[in-house]
């Protein structure tokens, strides 16, 4: 498969070097969306969390009709985008 070679001007690279972390994250997310890259692949992680906090999160998510892991993912996404 042939791939296009992207060339960047010195001015463009200088402009990019001043980007904030939030701008870089937004650019990457927009790029993935634009090019149809799927973010559906999930990675298993291990996270230590207090039993009471997890129990409360599960109860609250169930009351809202949302799987608790989905809600945790949404919270992380919102935090990353903020």
C-alpha positions, 0 to 999 in steps of 0.5 A: 500500500502506498502512503502519501508523504506529508511535508510541513513548512518551517512556519507550520512547524513553528506554529505547532510547537506553540500548541497547548496540550489541550489543542494537541489532544483536540487536533488528534481527536479531530484527526481520528474522527475525520479519517474514520479511525475507530476508538472502540478498541478497549484496553483492560486496566486495573484500578484501585478504588474504594469499595464504597465509592465503587458501590455508590457509582454502580447504584447511581449508574444503575438508577440512570440506566447506564452501565457503570463502566460506561459512565466511568469512561464518559467521566474520563472523556469529559475530564480529558476534554475539559 
